[in-house]
Amino acid sequence: MSKTKQILELSSPSIKTLREHVVGMVQRCHYCCGSGWFWGTDEFGESEKQPCPLCGGAGQLRPEVTIEWKGVNHV
């Protein structure tokens, strides 16, 4: 089966900024295998669907990365 990978290549900014925010492509949640839920039990012991704690029931996640640029002090 084919896989899609996203690679983030970093290079110092060419404009006056110290912070960047990058949003990646939507990916399937591997914690719930993309279903968005798990089987659990309610307070009466009955089976019920409970949303995935990572994706909140969507079955998908979107990565967001914040990059902070800091100067290096030479000794």
Sine and cosine of phi, psi and omega as CSV:
sin_phi,cos_phi,sin_psi,cos_psi,sin_omega,cos_omega
0.00,0.00,0.66,-0.75,0.01,-1.00
-0.97,0.26,0.47,-0.89,0.03,-1.00
-0.80,-0.60,0.61,-0.80,0.10,-1.00
-0.97,-0.23,0.78,-0.63,0.03,-1.00
-0.86,-0.50,0.53,-0.85,0.07,-1.00
-0.87,-0.49,0.77,-0.64,-0.02,-1.00
-0.88,-0.47,0.75,-0.66,0.01,-1.00
-0.99,-0.16,0.88,-0.47,0.02,-1.00
-0.97,-0.23,0.83,-0.55,-0.06,-1.00
-0.99,-0.15,0.69,-0.73,0.16,-0.99
-0.57,-0.82,0.57,-0.82,-0.09,-1.00
-0.86,0.52,0.55,-0.84,-0.08,-1.00
-0.93,0.37,0.53,-0.85,0.03,-1.00
-0.98,-0.18,0.01,1.00,0.07,-1.00
-0.86,-0.51,0.25,-0.97,-0.03,-1.00
-0.97,0.23,1.00,-0.03,0.05,-1.00
-0.49,-0.87,0.53,-0.85,0.04,-1.00
-0.91,-0.40,-0.05,1.00,-0.05,-1.00
-0.62,-0.79,0.67,-0.74,0.08,-1.00
-0.78,-0.62,0.47,-0.88,0.04,-1.00
-0.79,-0.62,0.84,-0.54,-0.05,-1.00
-0.88,-0.47,0.75,-0.67,0.04,-1.00
-0.93,-0.37,0.80,-0.60,-0.04,-1.00
-1.00,-0.03,-0.05,-1.00,0.01,-1.00
-0.97,0.25,0.47,-0.88,0.05,-1.00
-0.91,0.42,0.69,-0.73,0.00,-1.00
-0.76,-0.65,0.42,-0.91,0.05,-1.00
-0.94,0.35,0.65,-0.76,0.05,-1.00
-0.96,0.29,0.88,-0.47,-0.02,-1.00
-0.99,0.14,-0.28,0.96,0.01,-1.00
-0.92,0.38,-0.69,0.72,0.00,-1.00
-0.97,-0.26,0.14,0.99,-0.03,-1.00
0.87,0.49,0.46,0.89,0.06,-1.00
0.99,0.12,0.02,1.00,-0.01,-1.00
-0.98,0.17,-0.47,0.88,0.01,-1.00
1.00,0.03,-0.04,1.00,-0.06,-1.00
-0.45,-0.89,0.20,-0.98,0.10,-0.99
-0.73,-0.69,0.42,-0.91,0.12,-0.99
-0.99,0.15,0.73,-0.68,0.05,-1.00
-0.65,-0.76,-0.16,-0.99,0.04,-1.00
-0.82,-0.57,0.55,-0.84,0.05,-1.00
-1.00,0.04,-0.13,-0.99,-0.06,-1.00
-0.92,0.39,-0.25,0.97,0.02,-1.00
-0.99,-0.17,0.06,1.00,0.00,-1.00
0.99,0.12,0.14,0.99,0.03,-1.00
-0.99,0.13,0.56,-0.83,0.05,-1.00
-0.94,0.35,0.65,-0.76,0.06,-1.00
-0.48,-0.87,0.44,-0.90,0.06,-1.00
-0.99,0.17,0.73,-0.68,0.06,-1.00
-0.87,-0.50,0.71,-0.71,-0.05,-1.00
-0.91,0.42,0.51,-0.86,0.03,-1.00
-0.89,0.46,0.72,-0.69,-0.01,-1.00
-0.94,0.34,-0.30,0.95,0.01,-1.00
-1.00,0.02,-0.78,0.63,-0.08,-1.00
-0.99,-0.12,-0.12,0.99,0.04,-1.00
0.94,0.35,0.33,0.94,0.03,-1.00
0.98,-0.18,-0.07,1.00,-0.02,-1.00
-0.98,0.22,-0.48,0.88,-0.05,-1.00
0.99,0.14,-0.04,1.00,-0.01,-1.00
-0.67,-0.74,0.44,-0.90,0.04,-1.00
-0.75,-0.66,0.45,-0.89,0.08,-1.00
-0.82,-0.58,0.86,-0.52,0.00,-1.00
-0.97,0.26,0.63,-0.78,0.11,-0.99
-0.76,-0.65,0.78,-0.62,-0.06,-1.00
-0.83,-0.55,0.76,-0.65,0.09,-1.00
-0.94,-0.34,0.77,-0.63,-0.04,-1.00
-0.92,-0.40,0.79,-0.61,0.07,-1.00
-0.93,-0.37,0.81,-0.58,0.01,-1.00
-1.00,-0.10,0.77,-0.63,-0.02,-1.00
-0.74,-0.67,0.62,-0.78,0.04,-1.00
-0.94,0.35,0.42,-0.91,0.03,-1.00
-0.97,-0.25,0.83,-0.56,0.03,-1.00
-1.00,0.05,0.82,-0.58,0.02,-1.00
-1.00,0.00,0.63,-0.78,-0.01,-1.00
-1.00,-0.07,0.00,0.00,0.00,0.00
